């Protein structure tokens, strides 16, 4: 599949089937993550792959609605590895995590899967349940899997601004 087609056809799935994602597809997506760019190539992330029955059940205690997905990538920022902007003092973890999450979503589409970016969950509870080290901060979840038969893009998916509305040439 070409990248433009992936961008056009990908949508946030809010209803997944019970079908498990094959291990080779999980590995292929993780390999794409490994290749993703980060600030100064510091790679300040850790990815927790939640696919066991126990892990998926524990996701509920983190108050995450994962839409019945059988695979969750939890992307965590490693604050100790983050690049810091010497002008603003901000670190790069949110941008880097965004790149990783986007890579997972587009990678999922490449391998015949769909996904959804989830930020509505309790990061502290996730860290507790999955016993994360102090330096890791869970930033987002990406639910991935096979869409349910009735899955469809939301109406908002088709609302796109024209280029002239957001591009400012100087």
N, C-alpha and C positions, 0 to 999 in steps of 0.2 A: 504494500500500500504506500502511496506517496504521501509526503508530509502535509500538503495542502488538503488532500482528501481526509486525512486523519483529523486535521483541525476543523474541517467542515462537518464531519460526521460524529465526532465525539460529543457526548452530552453527559450531564450528571444523572446517573441512574439512581433512582430512589426505590427500586424494587428488584432485588436479585433472586435468582433461582437457587435451589438447594445444591446445585451441581458444584462439586469441589473443583478448584483450579489445579491443573496438573503441575507437578513439581518442576518440570522442564520449563513451563511458562513463567513460574515464579523466579526460577534461576535466570531466565533470559531478561526479565524486567530488572532484577537486581544487578545484572551485568550492565544494563543501560545506566542505572543509578551510579555505578562505579565510574562510568565515563562522563558523568555530568560535570559541568563547570562549577566551580565555587571561587569565592574571593581568595586570591593568591594561592589557589589550589590547596587551601588548608583542610578542606573536606571536614568541616566541623559538624558532622552529623553521625548519628547511629540510627539504624532502622530496625525496628522490632517487627517481625513477621508473625502475625497472629492468625493461625489457621487450625489449631487443634480445638476440639470441642471444649476443653477446659479453658483455653485462652479466650475463645469467643464468648463463653459464658462469663468470664471475668471482665470482659469489656463492658458488660451491662453495669457492673459496679462503678465504672468510670463515667457512668451516665451518658454513654455515647449511643446514639441511634445509628446503627450501621446498615439498616435497610436489608437485613437478612444476608448480607455478604458473607461468604465463606472464607474470605481472605481480607485481612486488614494490614496495611503497612502503617505503622506508627513511626512518624519521623520526629526524631529528637535532636535538639541542638546541643552540641558539646561546647559549653561556654569557655572551656579552657583552650580550645583550638581556634576560636573565632578571630578573624582579622578585625582590627579596630581602625576606624577612620580617624586619622590624627587631626582633622579639622573639626568634626562634629563630636568625636568621642564615642559615637555609636558603633556597635559591632555588626558584623555581617550575617549573623545567624538567621534572621528572618528572611533575608533575600536568598541565602543559600538553601534554606529549608523549602522556600517557594520553588526554587529551581528543581530540587529533588522531587517534590510532590508533583510538579508538572511533568517531569520526566516519567514518573510512575504512571500518571494518567495517560499520557500519549503512548508510552510503552505498552500499557494494557491494551489500548486500541490496536496497536500494531499486531498484537498476538491474539486478536479476536475476542477480547474482553472489554468490559466497560468499567468505569470507576466514578467515584465522587469524592471530592475534597471535603473533609469534615473538620471544622474547628470548634463545634459546639460539643464539648466534652469537658470533664473535670481533670485537668492535667495533674493536679496534686494527687488525686485518687488513682489515676493511671500509674503515676510514679510509685505510689505505695503498693498497689496490687502487683505490679510487675517488678518491684524491688530495684528500681533504677538507682544508679550511683548518683551522688550529689551533683556532679558536674553536668548531668544530662537533664534537659528540660523538654518534656514532650510538647511539641508545637502544633502538630496536626495529624490527622488520620486520613488515609486514603483507602476507602473501601473499594475492593476490586472483585470482579467476578463475571459470571454469565448473567445477563439481564433476564428477569422473569418474562414470561410471554406477554404480559400486559404492560411492560415497561415502555415509557415514551418520554421524550423531552418535555420539560415544562414549557408553558407559553413564553416565559421570560427568556428561554434559551434562544429564541428567534429574534429577540430585540437587540439589535446591534447598531451602534452609532456609525454614522458615515465617517470616513477618514477625516474629512474637513472639520468635523466636530471636535476632534481630539488632537489633531496634529497642528503644531505651531512652528512654522518655519521662520527662522531668524537669520 
